[in-house]
Amino acid sequence: MKKTVNLPLYDEFLEIFDNHKIQNWQAKHFWEKMGLNQRYRAKRCKRLMYAGLKVLLKCQYLEIDESKSKKNAFSYTETPRLNELRKRYKKEKLKDVFSMKELALLSQIREKENNIEFLNDLLADNESLEKYFINYKETLENDIKNIKSNIKLMDDIMNK
C-alpha cells in the first residue's frame, strides 16, 4: 500500500504492523500503540484513525472478527495480505538506508583500489620494494573483500 492510497496516519499504522501481530485488536489497541500524546487526542485524530481502519478493511489488510466483536467495539484481525504490506514496508525502509550505505562502501572500495594501483605503480618502477608493500596490499585487498561482503549481505537482506 502506497501513501497514494491515502491511508490516514500511514506511518503510524505501518509502524504498528511492522512491530505487532494484529489478533483481536480493538480500536483502542491501535490508539495505544500509536503512542500519540495528549495534544493529538483530539477528535480529528480519532476520526483519522477510524478512517484508516476503514481503508485497511476495504483494502483487505484487516478484517473484522464478528464472533469477538461487541456491539460498539469491533475486533480487528490481520489477513494474510498484511504480510505483503509488511514486506513492502520493510523493503521501503531498508532501501533508503542500504542505498546510502552502499554508496559510501563503493567509495571506500574505489579509494582502496586506487591505493593498490598506486602501490603497483611504485612496484613497476622498482620491484625490490615489494617486500615493503606486500602487507599493505594484502590488507587493502582484504578490506575490499570485507566491504564487498557487506554489500552482498545488504543485497541478500533486501531480496529475502
Order of alpha helices (4+ residues) and beta strands (2+ residues): alpha-alpha-alpha-beta-beta-alpha-alpha
